[in-house]
Amino acid sequence: MDEIYMKEALKEAYKAYEINEVPIGAVIVRNGEIVGRGFNQKETLKDATLHSEITAIKDACNNLGGWRLPGCTMYVTLEPCPMCAGAIVNARIERLVIGTKDLKTGACGSVLDITNHNKLNHQPKVIFGVLEEECSDILKDFFAQLRKNKSGG
């Protein structure tokens, strides 16, 4: 089941790719229904907070009518940064399913571990590696294309 929803997160990542944003996508699921969707828009809308996870959380909160998201699972193609990991904890998301690790800014175990910090009031269950290759490949392709365009090739 996790693969089905990660494919939905990948669809969101492709939306970001199409508008020349770093291709990261997220969906939030409760009771088998997608209640929130998001993709990176920080360059397009000139807002540092518009990461896919934040957008998905805002969408889910709006759709469910509250800021707490108990019983929800977030699927995200790349390991969340510290800001997004903090938002996931704050929103009380129950499970976090991650496609691929972020070895530079990942805050769910790779660089920091905000999601499993025992002094915080909530720790979501974190699962890594769902559709890892597909989630990694879209990022590799995006950055290879970016380098190619910058070099004029």
NORRA-V381498 format. One line per field, one symbol per residue. burial: b if it has 9 or more other C-alpha atoms within 8 Angstrom, else e. A space follows every 50 residues. Layout:
burial: ???
This chain:
burial: eeeebbbbbbbbbbbbbeeebbbbbbbbbbeeebbbbbbbbbeeeeeeeb bbbbbbbbbbbeeeeeebbeebbbbbbbbbbbebbbbbbbbbbbbbbbbb bbeebbbbbbbbbbbbeeeeeebbebbbbbbbeebbebbeebeeeeebee eee
